[in-house]
Each structure stands twice: as structure tokens, then as C-alpha cells.
Amino acid sequence: MSTAAHPSRPPVEHCHSMADVRRNIDALDDRIVALVAERSAYVGQAARIKQSAGEIVDNARIEFIVDRVRAQARAAGAPEAIMEATYRAMIAASIDFERGEFQRLRGKA
């Protein structure tokens, strides 16, 4: 079995058991959660900065982000469909969060 990594992808440990796989996925999840928390803090700032609720959804920006992460996935040898689905779900949840923050910050919650 080849363990050659894609040139842009960090090397992945060769696992010998499901426990190894799960340990590595759990470690990645720890990093992902921290990054999503950081991203969400910026979404909260966007709610503070935007002047109207109509600014919350920016379809052009959404498509720019999706295209960008698909290209990054392709370059890293990662499944583009997973990246797109993940980002579309995260963006949808972020929009809901931003709407709530927008209302909360303006005393409308």
C-alpha cells in the first residue's frame, strides 16, 4: 500500500486500528473546533459592523468562498464535494448565528 502524500497535504499517519483512526480524527476535531470558534467570533463582529439585516446574506461572497475552498481542496488532494458541503453547512449556520447576533446587539432578541 502506498503512503505517498499529496504534495500539498500534510502527511497522514498510517493507522493499524480503528482506535488509531479515531485518535487522529479526534485530534483533528480539536483543532477544527478551535478554528470554527475563531471564525464564529469574526461572524459576530460582522453582525456588529453591518448596518442592516439585508447585508447578512451576501450570495456573491458565499460563492466566492465555496469556489475558493473547492480550489484549495483540489490543490490539497481532498474531496471537493466534502469541502463544499461542509462549507455550505457552516455558512448557513453562520448566517443563522449572525442574524441572532444582529438582533441581540440591537435589542431585538
Secondary structure, DSSP 8 states (H G I E B T S, - for coil): ------TTS------SSHHHHHHHHHHHHHHHHHHHHHHHHHHHHHHHH-SSGGGS--HHHHHHHHHHHHHHHHHHT--HHHHHHHHHHHHHHHHHHHHHHHHHHTT--
